[in-house]
C-alpha cells in the first residue's frame, strides 16, 4: 500500500501542471542527424537534435541551479551503472535535498503546482527513497525522477549545456527506461553495464 501511495505522489509531482507548457513553445529548432555507431553493430541511427530557445526559458540564474541539480542526477546514474546500491541511495537523497534547499527562493518554482506538491510531501518522498534498499527499487525510482526532470528541464532549461536523452532498448526492461547523460556514452544504469554496445539508443540531443 505504501508503495502505491508513493507512486501516486511521484506521478503527481512529475506529470501535469497548470503551469506546464508544451515543448514546442520552448524549442527554437528541431534537427535530425545521422550518427555512425560502428561498435554497436548498427549502421546509421537517426538522432533528433533539439535546440531550445533561450529567450523562452527560465532566467540564467535559475538554469544554473538546474545545472547543479543535473550534476547530482548524473551521480545517481553513475552509481546505478556500477551497481552501487549504497551510493545510489546516498546520491538520490542528496539530489532530493538539493532540489528543496537550492530552489526555495525561486519564485517561478514556488508558483509551479508540481514543485509545491513536491515540497509539501518532501518528508514522505525522502523517507521512501531512503528505504529503497534493493537496486531494482532504486532503478524504478531513478526512472520516475528522470520522467520528472524531463518535464522540468524542458520547461525551465539548463545553462549553456548539451545533454543526451538515452533509452534502454533491452527486451528484459519493461516500462519507460529512459535517462539523461552529459555525454554520448555507453553507460546503462538500468542494466548496470559500463560499456553497453547493444541495448542503448540516443533518443534525443538537447542543446541549451
C-alpha positions in Angstrom: 0.0 0.0 0.0 2.8 2.4 0.9 4.4 1.7 -2.5 1.2 2.6 -4.3 0.8 5.8 -2.3 4.4 6.8 -3.1 4.0 6.0 -6.8 1.0 8.3 -6.8 3.0 11.1 -5.1 5.8 10.7 -7.7 3.3 10.6 -10.6 1.6 13.8 -9.5 4.9 15.5 -8.8 6.3 14.7 -12.2 3.4 15.0 -14.5 0.7 17.6 -15.3 0.7 21.1 -14.0 -1.4 24.2 -14.5 1.9 25.9 -15.3 3.3 23.3 -17.7 4.0 24.4 -21.3 4.4 22.5 -24.5 7.8 21.5 -25.8 7.2 23.4 -29.0 6.9 26.8 -27.1 10.4 26.3 -25.7 12.1 25.0 -28.8 13.9 27.1 -31.4 15.0 24.4 -33.8 14.5 20.6 -34.2 17.0 18.9 -36.4 17.8 15.3 -37.4 21.2 13.9 -37.9 22.7 10.5 -38.7 25.4 9.2 -36.4 27.5 6.2 -37.2 27.9 3.7 -34.3 30.3 1.1 -35.6 30.8 -0.7 -32.3 27.0 -1.2 -31.8 26.8 -3.3 -35.0 24.3 -0.8 -36.3 24.7 1.4 -39.3 23.0 4.8 -39.2 20.9 5.8 -36.3 18.8 9.0 -36.6 19.1 11.3 -33.7 16.7 14.2 -33.1 18.7 17.4 -32.1 16.5 19.9 -30.2 17.9 23.4 -29.9 16.0 25.3 -27.1 15.1 29.0 -27.5 16.9 30.7 -24.6 14.5 33.6 -24.6 11.6 31.3 -23.7 13.4 29.5 -20.8 13.9 30.5 -17.2 16.4 33.2 -16.3 20.1 32.3 -16.3 20.4 32.1 -12.5 17.6 29.5 -12.4 19.1 27.5 -15.1 22.5 27.4 -13.4 20.8 25.9 -10.3 19.2 23.3 -12.6 22.7 22.6 -13.9 23.8 21.8 -10.3 20.8 19.5 -9.8 21.6 17.8 -13.1 25.2 17.1 -11.9 23.7 15.4 -8.8 21.3 13.4 -11.0 24.4 12.2 -13.0 25.9 11.0 -9.8 22.8 8.8 -9.2 23.0 7.5 -12.7 26.7 6.6 -12.4 26.1 4.7 -9.1 23.5 2.6 -10.8 25.8 1.9 -13.7 28.3 0.4 -11.2 25.5 -1.4 -9.3 26.5 0.6 -6.3 23.4 0.4 -4.1 24.8 2.4 -1.2 25.8 5.4 -3.3 22.6 5.2 -5.3 20.6 5.8 -2.2 23.0 8.4 -0.9 23.1 10.3 -4.1 19.4 10.2 -4.6 18.9 11.6 -1.1 21.4 14.3 -1.9 19.5 15.1 -5.1 16.2 15.4 -3.3 17.8 17.6 -0.5 19.3 19.9 -3.2 16.0 20.1 -5.0 14.5 21.5 -1.9 17.3 23.7 -0.5 18.7 25.2 -3.7 15.3 26.2 -5.1 13.5 27.5 -2.0 13.8 31.2 -3.1 12.9 30.7 -6.8 9.6 32.4 -7.4 9.0 30.6 -10.7 9.1 27.2 -8.9 7.1 28.3 -5.9 4.3 29.1 -8.4 4.5 25.7 -10.1 1.9 23.2 -8.7 4.2 20.2 -9.2 7.0 21.8 -7.3 4.7 23.0 -4.5 3.4 19.4 -4.2 6.9 18.1 -4.0 7.9 20.4 -1.2 4.7 19.7 0.8 5.3 16.0 0.5 9.1 16.1 0.8 9.5 14.1 4.0 7.4 11.2 2.7 9.2 11.1 -0.6 12.6 11.3 1.0 11.7 8.5 3.5 10.6 6.2 0.7 13.8 6.9 -1.2 15.8 6.2 1.9 14.1 2.8 2.4 14.8 1.6 -1.2 17.4 -0.9 -0.2 17.2 -3.1 -3.4 18.8 -1.8 -6.5 15.7 -2.8 -8.5 13.7 -0.3 -6.4 16.4 2.3 -6.8 16.2 1.9 -10.6 12.4 2.3 -10.5 12.8 5.5 -8.5 15.5 6.7 -10.9 13.1 6.2 -13.8 10.4 8.2 -12.0 12.9 11.0 -11.2 14.0 11.0 -14.9 10.5 11.5 -16.1 10.0 14.4 -13.7 13.3 16.1 -14.6 12.5 15.7 -18.3 9.4 17.9 -17.8 11.2 20.5 -15.6 14.3 20.7 -17.8 12.2 21.1 -20.9 10.2 23.8 -19.2 12.9 25.8 -17.4 16.1 24.7 -19.2 19.7 24.3 -18.4 22.5 26.9 -18.9 25.0 26.5 -21.8 24.8 22.7 -21.8 24.2 19.8 -24.2 22.6 16.7 -22.8 21.5 13.4 -24.2 18.2 11.6 -23.7 19.1 7.9 -23.7 16.9 4.8 -23.9 17.4 1.2 -22.8 16.2 -1.0 -25.6 16.7 -4.3 -23.8 13.6 -6.6 -24.1 14.1 -7.6 -20.4 13.4 -4.0 -19.3 9.7 -3.1 -19.1 8.4 0.4 -18.8 9.8 3.8 -19.8 13.5 3.2 -19.2 15.0 6.5 -20.2 17.7 8.6 -18.7 19.8 11.6 -19.3 23.5 11.7 -19.8 26.0 14.5 -20.2 27.8 12.7 -23.0 27.0 10.2 -25.7 28.4 7.3 -23.7 27.5 3.6 -23.3 26.8 3.5 -19.6 23.5 1.8 -18.9 22.0 2.5 -15.4 19.2 0.0 -15.8 21.3 -3.0 -16.7 24.4 -1.9 -14.6 26.7 -2.0 -17.6 29.6 0.3 -18.1 30.0 -0.4 -21.8 26.7 -1.5 -23.2 27.0 -1.5 -27.0 23.8 -3.4 -27.7 20.9 -2.0 -25.5 21.5 1.8 -25.7 19.9 4.3 -28.1 20.4 8.0 -28.2 16.8 9.2 -28.4 17.3 13.0 -28.5 20.1 15.6 -28.1 19.0 18.7 -26.2 21.1 21.9 -26.7 20.7 24.9 -24.3 
